[in-house]
């Protein structure tokens, strides 16, 4: 019964996991993976949902409600309230994703173009992690504040486009991961 619930692409990893586990029951093995997947999905929903909300609701609302000279300051004040959520959820999604890859011994998927969505998940996570933990705190905030003081409209437009690009990357990755985890490939027509 449990074999039918496991996508075709993951069966080899589960079989290897079962061999490593020895006397452990397959249902017991799958419990920690199920917990990791639940944490992973919840973290991604909160993380990318936040990106979607900022991109499609917050940024346009600020554009409509404030003059160009005030937009960056208003955006920065509101977005900084999301920063902790974004940092925590990217850490949880990265840790749970790494755990599942390790626990299922799924490293060989990174050698196959058919698992492009695995690469996309790592790339998306790396981009956001670099922005949230390195680029933004070390220099991007100060750079954008200086630029917004000099050319406020162009700076805000750049912020909007960056968020749109990150949202598109995220949504393509999610679509590929959902399809791929069920054994489908969005690009295999």
MOLINBEL-V726586 format. One line per field, one symbol per residue. burial: b if it has 9 or more other C-alpha atoms within 8 Angstrom, else e. A space follows every 10 residues. Layout:
burial->???
//
This chain:
burial->eeeeeebeeb bebbebbbee eeeeeeeebe eebeebbebb bebbebbbbb bbbbbebbbb ebbeeeebbe bbebbeeebe ebbebbbebb ebbbebbebb bbbbbbeeeb eeeebbbbbb beebbeebbb bbbbbbbeeb beebbebbee ebbebbeeeb eebbebbebb eebbebbebb bbbebeeee
//
